[in-house]
Amino acid sequence: MFAITPDRIQRDEVVVMQRETVDDLPHIQQLWPAFEQLVGLRGRIVGEPPQLYEQIGPGMTQLAESAEVDESRPLVEYYRRHTEIELWGPV
C-alpha cells in the first residue's frame, strides 16, 4: 500500500483533551459546545483555497494576541468546510 516502508518514530508523551461520543451528527453537535468551552478562544477565517490557507498563520497570531494563550497546549485548526476554518487557542 505504501510507496516506501514507513519509518518508526518516537514522540514525547503529550497530554490531550478527549471527549467520547457516538459517531453521528446529533451526538457530535451535542458534545461540541462543551469542547469549545475547554479550548478557550475561537476565531474564524473564510475564503477560497489556497489564499485561505495563507490566513492561518496571521490569524493564529492575532488570536494569540487577544488573550494570554496557554502555550503548553496546541493551537487547533478546525476545517468546517473547504472555505471556512475555525482557529482555536487554549487559554
Residue pairs with C-beta under 8 A, 6 or more apart in sequence:
17 35
17 38
17 39
19 31
19 34
19 35
21 27
21 28
21 30
21 31
36 42
36 88
39 76
39 88
39 89
39 90
40 67
40 69
40 70
40 88
40 89
40 90
40 91
41 63
41 66
41 67
41 69
41 88
41 89
41 90
41 91
42 86
42 87
42 88
42 89
43 59
43 62
43 63
43 86
43 87
43 89
44 80
44 84
44 85
44 86
44 87
45 52
45 55
45 56
45 59
45 84
45 85
45 87
46 52
46 83
46 84
46 85
47 55
47 83
48 83
49 82
49 83
52 83
52 85
55 85
56 77
56 85
56 87
59 87
60 75
60 87
60 89
63 69
63 75
63 87
63 89
64 75
64 89
67 89
67 91
68 91
69 75
69 89
69 90
69 91
70 90
70 91
73 90
74 90
75 87
75 88
75 89
75 90
76 87
76 88
77 85
77 86
77 87
77 88
78 85
78 86
78 87
78 88
79 85
80 86
